[in-house]
């Protein structure tokens, strides 16, 4: 069995190749039991957890296991993750793949896939909210599927937003990168908005969004918290990565439902339906689309499988 490191994951993955693989996988046959998250302590003040995310398709069986210790201090990380990959034909163990790096790549890859499926093909301007570890991957993924000319970056720290822009300019010199402080103005300018923050309060308001914008919310995994307000949900065609995930953890969806202004049935489609062509996607250039992502085990399987095939060539 091969052990694949973080450096090997980075060397093996690229956009839009990973996005292509994700689209093919979600449009095909797969199985994905619900993920299991176990709190390690009965103390309500201790959120240490262990999680298991299984899935399988035509080539591979996989399970991502990760630990979450939010109070860890350096040199320890708050999250450690590994993906165990098996051959689907015979069940043979194939590889243990660094799960943290795959998670960054696949999370942004799903963002790029949603942008490919739901945004206007001529989208040129993007706003990224969030300056954390995912920022560079989200920029790469979205720039690989749309002819972006300008990317604005907002963060609570102007210094961090400037750092994200500086690094991105080196990698993508044909795109203008601009740190911004006025979220309202930036939302009104952007063709694509991607939020990947830890905010518990709405950062993107429906009244700020122009017709034809595609919006994508990644950062929140809490049933009562959200990165956008109810007004944006009710004026958008809404898509999710998974009905099950959305109805458990997506405050962007669950809060409007609790307010009585949105229903589960108002969700147009989940990612598998979007990729299989079972439902119409964007229907006009003026339509606002909203994609809410929580994260799915199949994405980990696709990422790890892609890495394995590239690494053992």
VENTAPE-V418211 format. One line per field, one symbol per residue. ss: DSSP state (a for helix, b for strand, c for the rest). Layout:
ss->???
//
This chain:
ss->cbbbcaaaaaaaccccaaaaaaaaaaccccbccccbbbbcccccccccbbbbbbbbcccbbbbbbbbbccccccccccbbbbbbbbbcccccbbbbbbaaaaaaaaaaaaaaaaaaaaccccccbbbbbcccccaaaaaaaaaccccccbbbbbcccaaaaaaaaaaaaaaccccbbbbcccaaaaaaaccbbbbccccccccbcaaacccccbbbbccccccccccbcaaaaaccbbbbccaaaaaaacaaaaaaaacccccaaabbbbaaaaaaccccccccccccbbbbccccaaaaaaaaaaaaaaacc
//
